[in-house]
Amino acid sequence: MQIKVDRESAVPIYVQIKNQIKTMVERGILSRGDRLPPERELAEELKVSRNRVSTAYKELEAEGIVSSQQGKGTFIAGKVSGVREPSRKDKLLKIIDLAMEEAIGLGFSLDDFLTIAYVRAKEKEEMLSKIKVAFIECNQEQLSALMVDAGLDPGIACIPVLIGDLRENPQKTRKILDRVEMIVTTPFHLQEVEEFVSGMDKEVIDMNLEPKMDTIVKLARIKPGSSIGLICLSDYFAREVERSLTKTSLNNFKLNYTTTEDKEELEEFIARYDILITSPHRFKEIQKLAGGERQVIPFEYTPDRGSVNLLKMALLDIKQI
């Protein structure tokens, strides 16, 4: 099975793996019953963490494309129409049922199982409370939102770091990052962060982002025929916005953008449009310049569920009790 990962791509590695397997299924390269490589084997072959492969497999299983059989492996299943996809709770109950059956087979009672499971959960909780995770973003608002949206256990110490700190206070920032077990950032800053921590032996998790529902709702309510301008700090962000609009079928208008920080140029740009979209970092600046005469919409992102799951699994793998 030929899978290639592009480390410079904005697409998270687990998504690349997942999409390539889906493509092979669609093209008939992989067929129902074919066995996928074990997670550890594929991770070693691609030189990526096992968590990324595990997340890709789990998402494929959730979509009904593969099925996992305990002790046997992961196989191509193909989606069966008319069958309701089990809920997260259903899947968890199945895992618990299997664990109970295994425990009884080993001679434990249900009370034993309950006690051991509770103790093990408390051990994991205590272990997680000792972990420090650094979150890196370009502005305080987006940084705070990223830490909240990650939904980590309250006991985990989340250390906020601005991308500007890497450039302006590199020595101080390296000392901070040296004390954390893991670093979390977004595709917008992944390459810069990885270059900064090169040689520090730190795992960097890139959180794949999707537009917040509030952002989508505001954009969907824009009247047809309105002229729309985007103001951000990078061409990369502008391309991501265009990609997100296409993905959500909100690309029925021409989107012009600027990254200028010159006040006169900004005022001229603002005057040409009915609606303004901004990167979160520039929202307050543009709102002030617009003076209430135009609607200003911050284009905000939130981590997708797959990225959040990847982060949580990676945290559990940091320290095994």
JONORFEN-V712732 format. One record per backbone hydrogen bond with DSSP energy under -0.5 kcal/mol. CO is the residue of the C=O (numbers start at 0). NH is the residue of the N-H. E is the energy in kcal/mol with one decimal. If there is no record, write none. Layout:
co=<CO | CO>
nh=<NH | NH>
e=<E | E>
This chain:
co=<0 | 4 | 5 | 11 | 12 | 13 | 14 | 15 | 16 | 17 | 18 | 19 | 20 | 21 | 22 | 23 | 23 | 24 | 30 | 33 | 37 | 38 | 39 | 40 | 41 | 42 | 42 | 48 | 48 | 49 | 50 | 51 | 52 | 53 | 54 | 55 | 56 | 57 | 58 | 59 | 59 | 60 | 64 | 64 | 66 | 67 | 68 | 68 | 72 | 73 | 74 | 75 | 78 | 79 | 81 | 86 | 87 | 88 | 89 | 90 | 91 | 92 | 93 | 94 | 95 | 96 | 97 | 98 | 99 | 100 | 101 | 102 | 103 | 108 | 109 | 110 | 111 | 112 | 113 | 114 | 115 | 116 | 117 | 118 | 119 | 120 | 121 | 122 | 123 | 124 | 126 | 127 | 130 | 131 | 131 | 132 | 133 | 134 | 136 | 138 | 139 | 140 | 141 | 142 | 143 | 144 | 145 | 146 | 147 | 152 | 155 | 156 | 156 | 157 | 158 | 160 | 161 | 161 | 162 | 162 | 163 | 164 | 168 | 169 | 170 | 171 | 172 | 173 | 174 | 175 | 176 | 180 | 181 | 182 | 183 | 184 | 185 | 185 | 188 | 189 | 190 | 191 | 192 | 194 | 196 | 202 | 202 | 203 | 204 | 204 | 205 | 206 | 207 | 209 | 211 | 212 | 213 | 214 | 215 | 216 | 218 | 222 | 226 | 226 | 227 | 228 | 229 | 230 | 233 | 234 | 235 | 236 | 237 | 238 | 239 | 240 | 241 | 242 | 243 | 244 | 245 | 253 | 253 | 255 | 257 | 261 | 262 | 263 | 264 | 265 | 266 | 267 | 268 | 269 | 273 | 274 | 275 | 276 | 277 | 278 | 278 | 279 | 281 | 282 | 283 | 284 | 285 | 286 | 286 | 289 | 294 | 295 | 296 | 297 | 298 | 299 | 301 | 303 | 304 | 305 | 306 | 307 | 308 | 309 | 310 | 311 | 312 | 313 | 314 | 314 | 318>
nh=<2 | 6 | 8 | 15 | 16 | 17 | 18 | 19 | 20 | 21 | 22 | 23 | 24 | 25 | 26 | 28 | 29 | 27 | 33 | 75 | 41 | 42 | 43 | 44 | 45 | 46 | 47 | 51 | 52 | 53 | 54 | 55 | 56 | 57 | 58 | 59 | 60 | 61 | 62 | 64 | 65 | 63 | 76 | 77 | 74 | 69 | 71 | 72 | 68 | 35 | 66 | 32 | 80 | 82 | 83 | 90 | 91 | 92 | 93 | 94 | 95 | 96 | 97 | 98 | 99 | 100 | 101 | 102 | 103 | 104 | 105 | 107 | 106 | 112 | 113 | 114 | 115 | 116 | 117 | 118 | 119 | 120 | 121 | 122 | 123 | 124 | 125 | 126 | 127 | 128 | 129 | 130 | 156 | 180 | 181 | 158 | 183 | 160 | 162 | 142 | 143 | 144 | 145 | 146 | 147 | 148 | 149 | 151 | 150 | 155 | 157 | 132 | 158 | 159 | 134 | 136 | 164 | 165 | 165 | 166 | 167 | 168 | 172 | 173 | 174 | 175 | 176 | 177 | 178 | 178 | 179 | 202 | 133 | 204 | 135 | 206 | 188 | 189 | 192 | 193 | 194 | 195 | 196 | 197 | 199 | 182 | 204 | 205 | 184 | 206 | 207 | 186 | 303 | 301 | 215 | 216 | 217 | 218 | 219 | 220 | 221 | 225 | 273 | 274 | 255 | 276 | 257 | 278 | 237 | 238 | 239 | 240 | 241 | 242 | 243 | 244 | 245 | 246 | 247 | 249 | 248 | 227 | 255 | 229 | 231 | 265 | 266 | 267 | 268 | 269 | 270 | 271 | 271 | 272 | 294 | 228 | 296 | 230 | 298 | 281 | 282 | 282 | 285 | 286 | 287 | 288 | 289 | 290 | 291 | 292 | 275 | 297 | 277 | 299 | 279 | 211 | 209 | 307 | 308 | 309 | 310 | 311 | 312 | 313 | 314 | 315 | 316 | 317 | 317 | 318 | 320>
e=<-0.8 | -0.7 | -1.3 | -2.0 | -2.4 | -2.3 | -2.9 | -2.1 | -2.0 | -2.3 | -2.3 | -2.0 | -1.9 | -2.6 | -2.1 | -1.7 | -1.9 | -1.1 | -2.5 | -2.7 | -2.5 | -2.5 | -2.2 | -2.1 | -2.4 | -1.1 | -2.2 | -0.9 | -1.0 | -2.8 | -2.5 | -1.9 | -2.5 | -2.4 | -2.3 | -2.1 | -2.3 | -2.3 | -1.5 | -2.5 | -0.9 | -1.4 | -2.9 | -1.4 | -3.0 | -0.5 | -2.6 | -2.4 | -3.1 | -3.2 | -2.6 | -3.0 | -0.6 | -1.1 | -0.5 | -2.3 | -2.3 | -2.7 | -1.9 | -1.9 | -2.5 | -2.8 | -2.3 | -2.3 | -2.6 | -2.3 | -2.3 | -2.5 | -2.7 | -2.2 | -1.2 | -2.4 | -1.6 | -2.3 | -2.6 | -2.4 | -2.8 | -2.7 | -2.0 | -2.4 | -2.6 | -2.2 | -2.2 | -2.2 | -2.3 | -2.3 | -2.5 | -2.5 | -2.6 | -1.4 | -1.3 | -1.5 | -2.1 | -2.5 | -1.2 | -3.3 | -3.5 | -2.6 | -2.6 | -2.3 | -2.7 | -2.2 | -2.3 | -2.0 | -2.0 | -3.0 | -1.5 | -0.6 | -1.4 | -2.0 | -0.7 | -3.0 | -0.6 | -0.6 | -2.7 | -1.5 | -1.6 | -0.7 | -0.7 | -0.7 | -2.8 | -2.0 | -2.5 | -2.3 | -1.7 | -1.8 | -2.7 | -1.9 | -0.6 | -1.1 | -1.1 | -0.6 | -2.6 | -3.1 | -2.8 | -2.8 | -1.7 | -0.9 | -2.4 | -2.8 | -2.1 | -1.9 | -2.2 | -0.7 | -2.7 | -2.3 | -0.6 | -0.5 | -2.4 | -0.6 | -0.7 | -0.7 | -2.6 | -2.7 | -2.0 | -2.7 | -2.0 | -2.1 | -2.4 | -1.1 | -1.3 | -1.8 | -1.2 | -2.4 | -1.2 | -3.1 | -2.1 | -1.7 | -1.6 | -2.3 | -2.1 | -2.3 | -2.3 | -2.4 | -2.5 | -2.6 | -2.1 | -2.3 | -1.8 | -3.3 | -1.3 | -0.6 | -0.7 | -3.0 | -2.1 | -2.4 | -2.5 | -2.1 | -2.2 | -3.1 | -1.9 | -0.6 | -1.2 | -1.5 | -0.8 | -2.2 | -3.2 | -2.9 | -3.4 | -1.6 | -0.6 | -0.9 | -2.6 | -2.8 | -2.0 | -1.8 | -2.6 | -1.0 | -0.7 | -1.8 | -2.7 | -0.5 | -2.3 | -1.2 | -0.6 | -2.8 | -2.5 | -1.9 | -2.6 | -2.3 | -2.3 | -2.2 | -2.4 | -2.2 | -2.1 | -1.8 | -1.4 | -0.6 | -1.0 | -0.7 | -0.6>
